[in-house]
Amino acid sequence: MSLFKARDWWSTVLGEKEEFDQGCLCLADVDNSGNGQDKIIVGSFMGYLRIFNPHAVKTGDGPQAEDLLLEVQLRDPVLQVEVGKFVSGTEMLHLAVLHSRKLCVYSVSGTLGNVEHGNQYQIKLMYEHHLQRTACNMTYGPFGGIKGRDLICIQSMDGMLMVFEQESYAFGRFLPGSLLPGPLAYSPRTDSFITVSSCRQVESYKYQVLAFATDADKKQETEQQKLGSGKRLVVDWTLNIGEQALDICIIPFNQSASSVFVLGERNFFCLKDNGQIRFMKKLDCSPSCFLPYCSVSEGTINTLIGNHNHMLHVYQDVTLKWATQLPHVPVAVRVGSLHDLKGVIVTLSDDGHLQCSYLGTDPSLFQAPKVESRELNYDELDVELKELQRIIKDVKSQGVWPMTEREEDLKVFAVVSSSLDSVSQATNIEVGTDSVPSITVKITLQNRVVLQKVKLSVYVQPPLVLTCDQFTFDFAVPDMTSVAAFSVYLKKNYIPSELEGNAVVSYSRPTDRNPDGIPRVIQCKFRLPLKLICLPGQPSKTASQKLTIDTNKSPVSLPILFPDFASHSDDDQINVMGFRLLGGSRVTLLASRTSQRYRIQSEQFEDLWLITNELILRLLEYFEKQGIKDFACSFSGCIPLQEYFELIDHHFELRINGEKLEELLSERAVQFRAIQRRLLTRFRDKTPAPLQHLDTLLDGTYKQVIALADAVEENQDRLLQSSAGLRSATHLLILLVRLWQKLSADQTAILEAAFLPLQEDTQELGWEETVDAAIAHLLKTCLSKSSKEQALSLSSQLTIPKDTSRLKKHITLLCDRLAKGGRLCLSTDAAAPQALVMPGGCTPIPESDTEERSPEESAELFTNHKHLIAETPVPEVAALQGVLE
């Protein structure tokens, strides 16, 4: 143990994830008990106000419940707390709480308890002032030499001093040249307010000068004072310290003078009443807070300075007298009397560590034991070494622990509610006039052993959002069950590419060899219902995009497959069903009466994906319940590459537009800063020169910057929507290729890995170049024509392409080689022969002919499917078209 650590007398941690600053701590006899004992008042940015009366605790014991006298949650963040004589007609102490837009004064009182729970404390609002400007900090004192009461002065964020004479507002003054607010203090001896301006100089203003200056309700009026209208606000004295100040404190030096202490970023200064420097000290570490107080030595003052190295230094003038270590970085420090113990140091950190400590040393009572010399038995050591090596080998062979045991450490289950929420949890939605529903999902976690750092993260595809996506759990004992509930809803006016969600749990399991635990991850997927983003709608007779799915079983009635979308009024329409997506698009599903086909049609290609996927999933589930295991779906049309390429071009165009807009925004920002520098030079010139319309140019450039920033944001939103549509179309394309070529699950996974990269689009790396590199790798490995192609090397650097022609050509070649019998695999040695034609609907294309064609010409061989229903003379076509007639 270090000899110079602060001795912990009492400590506690305030709340969870709360934040504090230097104005959030105050020590005073706020309940007017009269026994000379201070209470600790703490306010937080989360709006909590706490009052403590700590008692000494034994070593190892935590704070007692009776130490907390009062805890209330105010509606607004607490910026500063002070105690003084703030109520007229009495000299009792009251508590002033400063919020961003309000000043409240409370009385704190206690009621003698009649039971073992002790006394009861409560606060009562005496009065409050609603502020017209956002507050920064405040100070108080007997302004103007008034006796028996304290006035309050609040500094706003735009540099206005607002003086309140207890229950009434007195006046407000703007400090001249104010840009950013600094620390503020009041000197009773000189009746002055002292602050540090953004010019990095200490400024002093007399209260009488502030009081008799012209009232300023607007900042522009302070500029009029320079022209001679009214009393001008003149600074009493200034001192340039060359750095920004963290805090100001004023301490009486003797009966005839006081000292102004200013804590800077690298130095702390002691000034006389007239602004002259008494002394200054250069600090070795970056300070975080300070507190000057009177010294027992005549003519000197002690100063406590906390820094970011967890240290608290005690200076007597400029001499370091003591250094002690703290367990946290203090942002506020106070000294008070707690339970007849005078001089207790109270420190508060920004994350809520409150500690009462005292200075001192603990003697070291440890004595090293004598080392007993003994002879080593090398034979026994050799046997022990071999045994340890065997244990290490066994552990390496089976992992850190057996696989079965690891899987049982934590079980995760996801349950999606069978019905939508009765009261929708959707907020800040952008879906138009539709009422957006939400659905509740519950994630259940069951642990078998003790686990540490358990964190649950939930992910869904945008624009689906969650009411809460992060959860933490404490599995301190085995066999616990915890449930996390949240709601999912659609936020924007386009549909997601998937309805699947993923719950990922990360945790650490402690072992004998590793008490901190070994990190592990387990995940659980869940599927959201279609009715979350879709409503029943009227079927459409015409549509530009159509798909036909073939099956090997008789068609199933659509109301049976989709009971949640069935309309009881249209019982005769059992072979047609309409869907209306929340984004506004309509999708129509038709079942043939005579053949084993289903048709899905819509105006937009990407909107077909969710309904098509839902149809196949529900068909598989239906026939599985019927005990039929040989049900299969197939696709005999042509792959719709042309529609897919249009979506790729639109997505790529938005990426190019975003890049151009950002470059133009960067140019306008550089121009804006250059004009600002020119204007600043003109304004600082002692001989003013004409502005030469620089102000007009600045205003025009500013409007251009704002317009370009809005355009960048709008383009980013459109790019996100286009990415979701492209992802939906990619899912649909992979599904059709799988049904067309009857791909296995492994081959489908390879296609998904190539077409659906995990990273999001950025200007440095986007979807087009990533997918192009993946498809080119497949064409040069498992789908290559010869070993010559396998020897070709790919570019090691991915950059945004000039256009999408290369990508479209590679996608066309991929489909062509799959049609010729190509087999997807990860091994380069398993390239399948290209001569055999797989069962499907595409005629083999000569390789040389394909490579000579443009991507658009090649794609026509795969994109005639949307006219297939109308042009193919099969009996069931008439039935499909007659459903809606």
N, C-alpha and C positions, 0 to 999 in steps of 0.2 A: 504494500500500500504506500502511495506517495505521501510524503510528509506534509505537503502543502495543498492537499485537497480541502475544499470547503466542507466543514462539518455539517452534515444534514441534520437539522433539528425537526423539520416537518416538511413533507412534500406531497404532491398529488398531481394527477394529470386531468386536465379539464376537457370533458366532452370527447367527441370523436370527429376528426377532420375539421376542427375549428381553427381559425386564424386570429392572431393577436398582433398588436403593434405597441409602440411606446406609450401611446395615450390610454391604453386599456387597463392600466394598473394604478391604484391609488391606495394609500394607507391613511386612516383617520378614525377618530371616535365617532363614526357616523350615526350611531344610535344614541349619542349624548348620554352615555352611561355615567360619565364623570369619574371613572376609576383610573383614567390615564392610560387605558389599554387601547391600542389601535386595532381596528378591523381591516381586513384585506378586501378591497372592492375590485372586482375584475369584470370587464365587459369584453365581448367578442364580436367579431364581424358577422357571426351567425345570429346575433341579436340576443344572446344570453347574458344576463346580469347575475353575478354570484357574489355573495358576501361570506367571508370565512372568519372564524375566530379560532385559530388553531391551538391545539394543546400538544405538549411534548409527548412523544410516543416512544415506546421501547424499541430497541434495535430489532429489526425484522418485521415489526408490525406496520401496517398501513394506516392511513388517516381514518379517523373515526367518523361515524355518521353525524355526530353532534357538532363536528367542526364546521359543517356547512350550515350557516344560519339562514340563508335565503338563496333561492335560485328561481328566477323568473325569465321567461322568454318574451322579449319585446319584439315588435313586428319589424323593426328596422335595424340595420347593422349599427353597432356601438362604436363610434370613432374615438371618444374620449370620455373619461369620468373624472370629476373633481368634487371636492367637499368644501363648503364654505357657508358663509352667512348670506344665503341667497333669498330669504323670505323677509319681507318687510314686517315690522312690528315685533320682531323677535331676534335674539342673537343666538338662537339654536343653530346647530350645524345641519345642513341639508345637502342632498346628493344631486349634482347636476350631470345629466347624461346628454351627450351631443350625438345626434344622428346626422345623416347627410342632409336632410331637409327639415330638421326639427330639433329644438332644444327643450328638454323636459327637466323639471326640478321635482324631486321626490323627498318626502320625509320617511325616515326609517325608524320604526319603533318596534319594541318587543313586548310581549305579553307573558307574564309569569305563568309557567305551566303548573298544572295541578297533578300531573301524572309523571311517570318515569321518562316520558319522551322529552322533557325539558321545556324551555321557553319557546314561544312561537314568535316569529318575526314577520313583518309585512311592510310593504311600501305603499305610500299614498301619494298620488299625483297632486302637487300643490298648484302648479301652473305649467303651461307649455307655450312655446313660440314657434309658429310655422315660418320657416325661412323661405325667402324668395329666391335665394341663391344656394348653390351646393356648398356645404361647409367643408372646411379642411381641418381646422383645429381651433382651440379657444384658450383664453387665459382669464384670470379673475383677480380682483383686488379692490382696495378702497380708492377707486379712481377719483381724482380731484381732491384727495385728502379727506374724504368722508369718513365719519366715525361710526363704528358699530354695525356695518353691513358691507357686503361685497357686491361689486358690479361685475358683469360678464362681458367680455369682448370676444367675438367670433370672427375668424378670418375665412373668407370664402375662397373658392378655387380660382376666381378671377381677380383676387387681390383687394377685396373690399373688407374693411373693418366695420362690423356691426356691433354697436354698444347697446346693452340692455340694462336698464335700471330696475333690476329685479322683475316685477310683473309687467313692466312697460318697456316699449322700444324707444330708445333715446335718439340715435342718429346713425348714419352710415357714411363712411368716407372711403374713397378709392385711394390707395397708395400710388403716388406718381411713378410711372414707368414700370408698374408691376406686370410681370409676365407669368411667373409661377409662384405659388405661395411657399413660404419658408416657415421655419419654427418661429413661434411668437411667445414673448414673455413680458411681464409687467414689473417695473421697478418702483416700489412704493416711495423710496427716498427722493427720487427725481420726478415722480409722477409721469413716467414715460413708458411708451411701448417700444420694445426692441425686437427687431426681426432681422433676417438675412434675406436680401433680395436675390433675384435671379442673376444680377450683375456680380454676385459673389462678394458683396460688401455688407457689413453690419450697419443698420440704419436705426436711428432713434427718433421717435416722434413724441412731442409733448402732448399730454392729454388736453391741455387748454387750447393748443393750436388745432388739434382735431375737432374739439367741440365748437370752436368759433369759425372754422372754415366753412365755406359754402357747402350746403347739403348736396350730395351727389347720389341721385337715383340711377343715373346711367354713367357708364364709363366715359362717354364722350364729353360729359360735363367737366371732367378733370382737364381735358384739353382746352376748354373754354377759359379755365382759370388762368392758363398761361397768357391769355390775351387781356387779362386785367379785369374780368367780370367776377366780382366777389373776392372774398378772402382766399389767398393762395395757400395751399398746404405745403409748408416748408419743413424740411428735415432738420432736426436739431444738430446731429453730427453723423458722420459716416466714417467707416474704416474698411478698407479693402483687405480681405483676408485671402483672396485668390483661390478659394475652393468653396464647394457647397457645404452648408452646415447641416448636421443631423439633429442638433438639439441646442437649446439655450436655457440657462438657469441663472438666476440672480440670487446671491447670498450676501447678507450683511457682513461687511469686513470688520467694521468697528462701529462705534456710535455715530461717527460723523461721515462714514462712507460705506459704499457697498461695491461688490465686484460682480461683473458680468462675465459669466463663463460661457464660451461657445465651443462646441465639439464639432470639428471639421472632419473631413474624410481621411486626413493624414496627420492633423495636428489638433491640439486643443489650446484655446487662448483664454487668458484672464485679462479683462479690460477694466479700466477705471470708469467712474460715472460719466466722464467727459469723452470717452472713446479712446483714450490713450492705453497702450498695452502695458500691463503690469509685468506679465511674463507669458511665454508660450512654450509648448513642449511638443517636439516631433515624436510621433508614435511609431513603434516598430510594426504593429499589426493593425489591420483594418478594424476600427472600433464599431460597436453596435449600439451602445448606450452609455450614459454616464450620469453621475449624481455627485455634485459638490456638497459638502457639509462642513460645519464649523469644527475646527481642530482644538484639541486641548492645549496646544502650544500657542502662545500669544503671537498674533501677527501672521499666522499661517492658516491655510484652509486645506482640508483633505478632499480628495476626489476619488470616487469609485469609477473605473472605466472598464466596461466589458467589451470583449472583442470576439471576432469570429473564430478564434482558436480555442474556444471553450475556457477562456481565462478571464479572471477578474483582478485588475491591478488597483492597488491603493497608492495614490500619490499624495505627498505632502508638498504643496506647491509643485515644483518640477522634479522632486526626488521620489523615486520608487521605494516605498516602504514595505510593501508586501505584495505577493502574487499568489493567487490561489486558483485551483482548477475547479471548473463547474461541469456537471454532466450534460449541459446543453449550452447553446448560444443564446445569451440573454438579449431581449429587445427592450426590456424595461427593468430598472433596478430602483428599489426604495429601501429606506432604513426606518425602522419603527420600534415600538415597545410592545411586546406580546407577552402577556402573563408575567409581569414584573421582570422580564428579561429585556434589558435595554440594548439597543444597537443591533437588533436582528436584521440581517440582510435578506430582503425579499427580491427574488428574480423571477422573471417570466419570459418564456421562449415563444417564438412565433407559432409553434404548434401546440401550446397549452401546458407546458411543464412549469408548474408553480412550485418554488422551493424556498423555504425559510432556512437560512444557514448562519453559521457564525465562523469566525476565523480562529484558528488554533492549530495545534499539531497533536498527533497521536504517537506516543512512543512505540518503538518496535520491540515487542517482547519475544520475538522469534529468535531462537538460537539454533544454529546448524548442528545436527547430531554428529557424533564422532563416526567416522567411516571404519567399519570393521573389515579388516583385510582377511581374505580367505583365498585358498588356492582353487583354481578353476579345474573342473573335471571335463576335459575335452571330449571324452566318450559320451557323457550325458548331453553335452551341448550338440554333438553331432546327431544323436538320436532325436533331440528336440527340433533341430533344424529340418531334418527329413520329415518329421511329422507336420511341421508348419508348411513345408512345401507341398505336401500331399493335400492339406486342407485348402491351400490356395488354388491348386490344380482343380479340385472338386468344385470350388466356388466358380472358377472361370468356365467350367464345362456346363454348369446349370444356370449361369447368370447370378445376379445378386441374390435372388431367391427363386424358388421354383415357379414356373409359369402359371400353374394352376393356383398357387397361393396368391400370386400377384393379381390375377384376375378377380379373386374374391375379396381383395382389399376394399374395393369400393364398387358398388353397383349403382348404375344411373338409369332411370326410367323416365320417359317423356310421355305425357298424356295430354292430348289435345281435346278440348271440350267438344262435345257432340253438337252443341248449339252455340250460336253467336251470343255475345254479351247482350243482356237486356238493355243496359245503358252503355252506349259506345264510349270507349276510352280514347277515341281519335281526337287529337288536338293539332292545330296549325296545319290543317290539311289544304291541299291545292287540287281538288278533284272536281271543282265546279259545283253544280247544284245537287249532285247525288249525295245522299246521306251515307257516310262511310261507316261500315260496321267494323267491329273488332271481335277477336276471339281470344279466349284465355288458354294459356298453355301452362302446365304444371310439370316441373322437373323434380323428381324425387331422388334423393341420394341416401344410400344405406352403407354404412361402413362396418367392416368386420374387426378392424384393429384401430389403434390410435393413429390419426393422421394430422399432419401439420400443413399450414398455408394452403388450405383448400379454397380454390377460386373457380367459380363457374362463369364462363363467357358464352353468350348466345349470339348466333349469327343468322341472319336471314338476308335474302336477296333484295337489294333496293329496287323500287321505292318502298318496300315494306319496312316498317320501323317497329321498334319495341318500346314499351313504356319503361323498361329497365333491362339492360343487357349485361350487367356485371353484378355478381353476388359473391359474398365471402361467407365461409362457414367455419365453425370451430368444433372439430371432432376430437375432443379431449378424452373421451372414454369410448370404448368399443360399443358396437351394436346400437348406434344412434340413427335416427331417421330425420332428415330435414327436407323441407319442400320449398321450392322457389316458384312463385307464380308471377306471371306477367301477361300482358296483352299484346297482340300483333294487329296492325292495321295498315292500310295503304295510304301513303301520304301525298303522292303526286298523281298526276292525271295520265299515267301510262302504267302498263302492267309489268310485273316482274318476269324474269326469264325462268324462274323455278319457284315452286311452292314448298320446297324442302327447307327445313331449318336444321341447324347443327348446334348442339350443346357440347362444349368442350370443358372438361374439368381437369385442372392441374392441381397436383398435391405432392406432398413429400411424406414418405413413410420413414420414421426414425428406426435405426437398427442399433445393435450393440456396438458395432464398429463406427457408425456414423450417426451421432445423436441429432444432427441437424436434418437428417433425412435425405433420401435420394429422390430427385424429382421424377414424377410420372405424369402421364397424360392419358385420359380416357375420354371418349366422345360417344355421343348418342344422337342419332338423327330422328327427326320427326317431320311429318307431312301435314301441311295446312290444307283445309278444305277449299274446293273450288269456289264455293259460295262467298268466300272472303273477298274475292275480287271480281265476282261475276254475279249478274242478276238474270232472272228469266226474261226473255225478250221475244219479240215477234220474228218468226222465220222470214228470211229474205229470199225472193224468187231469183234475183240476179246477183251475181258476185263475179269479180274478176279473177279471184284466186280459188282454185278447187283442187282437192286431193281425194283419191279413192283408195281405201284400204280393203284388201281382200282377206277373207277368213275361210276356214275349212268347216265351219258350222253354220247352221241356219241363223239368220239375224234375230237378235233379241229385241223385244219391244223397248223403245227408248225410255218411256216412263218407268220401266222396271230398272233400267240401268241408271237413270238419273231421277230418282224419286224426289230429290230436293229441288229440282227445277221443273217438275211436272205441273201442268195446269189442269185443274179438275174440270174447267169449262170446255176444254178441247179434248174430250176423251176419244173422239174419232181420229185425231191426228196422233196416232201412235208411232208413226214412222218418220216424223219430223219434229225437230225441237230447235228453238232459238235461244241464243245466249247474248246478253248485252254486258260487255266488259265495263268496268267503272270508268275507264278512260274514254268511253263513248263508242267504241267499235262494236259491230255486231257479227256474230258467227252463227252459221246455220249447220245443223247436223241432220243428215238424212240416212235412213236405213232402207235398203232395197226390199221390195215385197217378194220378189221372185228369185233373186240371187243372193249370194253370201257376201254382199258388199256394203260398205258404209262410205258416205261422202261427206266431207267437211269443206265448207266454202265461206269465204269472207272477202272483204275488199282489200285487206292488207295481208301480205304473205306471213309476216311474223305473228299475226294474231291466231293463226291456225295451230300453233304449237301446243298451247296448254290444253285446248279442247281435244286435239288428236291424242296427246299423251294420256289425258284423263279417260278417254274412250278405251284405249288399249288396256289400261290398268283395270278399269271396271269390268271389261270383258274377261280378262284373266281371272279376276276375283269371282265373277259370276260362274264361270265354268268350273272353277276349282271347287266352289260350294256344291255344284251339281255332281261332283265326282268325275268329271271329264278331264283327263290329263293330256290328251293329244291335241288340244286346241292350239292353233297357230295363226299368226297374222302374216300377211305378205303385201308387197307393193309391186305392181306390175307396170306402173306408169313410167314416165321419164323423169329423171332427177331435175328439179326446177332450179337449174344453175343461174339462169338469166335473172330471175327475181332476186336470188341470193346475191348476185353480183351488184345489183342496183343498191341494195342495202350496204354492201361494202363500200361502194363509191360514195354514198351519202355520208357514211361514218368517216371516211378518209378526207372528204371535203371539209367536214367540220373540224377535223384535226389541223388541216392546213390553215383554215380561217383563224383558228385559235392561235396558231403560231404567228400569223401575220398581225393579228390584233395585239398580241403581247409585245412584238417588236415595235409596233407603232406607239403603244403605250409607253414603252421604255424611252423612245425618242422624245415624246412629249414631256415626260417627266424630267429628262435631262434639260430640255428647253425651259421648262418651268423653273428649275433650280438656277439656271443661268440668268434668267430675267430677275429672279429674286436677288442674286448677288449684285447685278447691275443696279437695281433699285436701292439696295442697302448701301452701296458705295455712294450713290447720289445723296441719300439721306444723311450719311455721316460726313459728307464734305462740308467744310467750314464756309465755303462760298457756294451757296446752293445754285445748281444749274437746272435748266428746264428738263422735265422728265421725258420729253420727246415721245409721248404716247406709250411709254413703257408700262404705265399702269393699265392702259387699255389692252396692251398685248398680254400682260399678266392675267387679266380677267378672262380674255379669250382662250388663252392656253389652259387656264384652270377649268373652264367649261369643257374644253376638249378632253382633258384628263378624266374628268368625271364621266363624260359620255363614253370614252373608250373603256373605262373600268366597268361601266354598266354593260357595254357590249361584250367584254370578256366574260363577265359573269353570266350573261344570257347565253353566250355560245357554249360555256361550260355546262349549263343546264341542258341545252339541246344535245350536247355530246353525251351526257349521261343517259338521256332518253334514247339516243341512237345506239349507244352501247347495249342497253337492255334489249332493244329490238333486234340488233344483230346477234346477240347471244341467244335469244329465242329462236331466230331463224337458223342458227347453227345447230341448236338442239334438234330442231325439226329435220334439218338436212342429215344429221347423223342417224336419226331414227329411220328415215326413208332409206338411206344406204344400208342400214342393218337389215331392214325388212326386204330390201331389194336383193341383196347378196347373201342373206341368211347368215350374217356374221355371228361368231360366238361372243361370249361375254368378254373374253380377253381381247379379241380384235376390236370390239366396240370401245373398250377402255383405251386402247391405243389411239383410236380416232378422237375420242374425247380429250385425251392429253394433248393431241396435236392442234385441235381446233379451239379448245377452251382453256387457254393459259390462265394461271391463277392470278397473275398480277393485273393491276388496273392500268388504264391508259394514262400515260404521261407524255409530255413533249419529248422526253429522252427515249422512251421505249413504249411502243404502242402495240395494238393487236395485230396490225397488218404485218409488220416485220417479224414479230414473234411467230405467228402462224406460218408465214412463208418459209422461215428457217426450219420449222418442224416438218412441214410437208416436203420440202426439198430433201431433208434427211431421210424421210420414208422412201422417196423416189430413188434415192441413191443407195438405199440399203435393201430392205425386204421387197420393194417393188421395182428394183432395177432390172433393166433388160439384159445387162451383161456385166462381167467383172470390170469392164472399162469404166462404167458409170460408178461402180462402188469405189474406184480409186480416186474419183474426184473429191477434192477437199472443199468444205464449206467455209464461208467467210467467218472469221472469228469475232467480228464486230458488227452489231446490229444498229443500223441507222434508219431513219425514216425514209422511205422510198420516194421517188419522184412521182410515180403513179402506181396504180394497182394492176397493171397489165401482167406483170410477172406473176403476182399472186394468183390471179384468175387463170392464167395458163397452167400453173402447177395444180390448182384444184381440178381443172378439167382433165389433166393427165392422170391425176389420182383416180378419178372416177372411171376413166377409160381403162386403166390397168387393172382396177378391181373387176371391171366387166370382163376382162380377158382372163380371169382366173388368178389374179394376184392375191397373195395371202399376207395379211398384216401380222408381223411378229417383230420381236425385239432383237432377234439374232440375225446378223448379216449373212450367215451361211444358209439360211432357210428360205432364200428367194424362190418363189414358186414359178413353175414354167408358165409362160405367157400365152401358149397356143390354145389351151383348153378354155372353152367358153362356159362360164357358170350359168346355171338357170336364171334367167332374168329377162328383162324387157328391152335391153339395148343391143343393137347390132354391133359387132366388133368394128372398131375404127382402125384403119391402117396407121401404124405408128408414125411413119414419115408424113402422111397426110395431116395428122393431128398437129404435129409440131410445126408444119408450115402454115396452118390456119391461124387466124387471130383468135383471141379468147372468145370474142363474141360469136364468131362463126362456129367455133368448136362447141360452144355452149348450146347452140340451137339443136344439136343432136340429143340433148338431155332435157329440153325445156318445152316440148310440145304437149305436155301433159294436161294443161289447163283446158285445151280443146278436145281432150280425149273422150269425154263423155258425149259430146255433141257429134263427133265425127265417127265414132266406132259403132258399126251397125250390130249391136248385140241386143238381145231381147230385153234385158233388164234396164237398158237406158231409158226406154219409154216409161217404164215404171218409176224410175228415179225422177224423171222430169215431170211426171204426172202427179207426184205427191202433193205439190203445191197448187195444182190447178183445181 
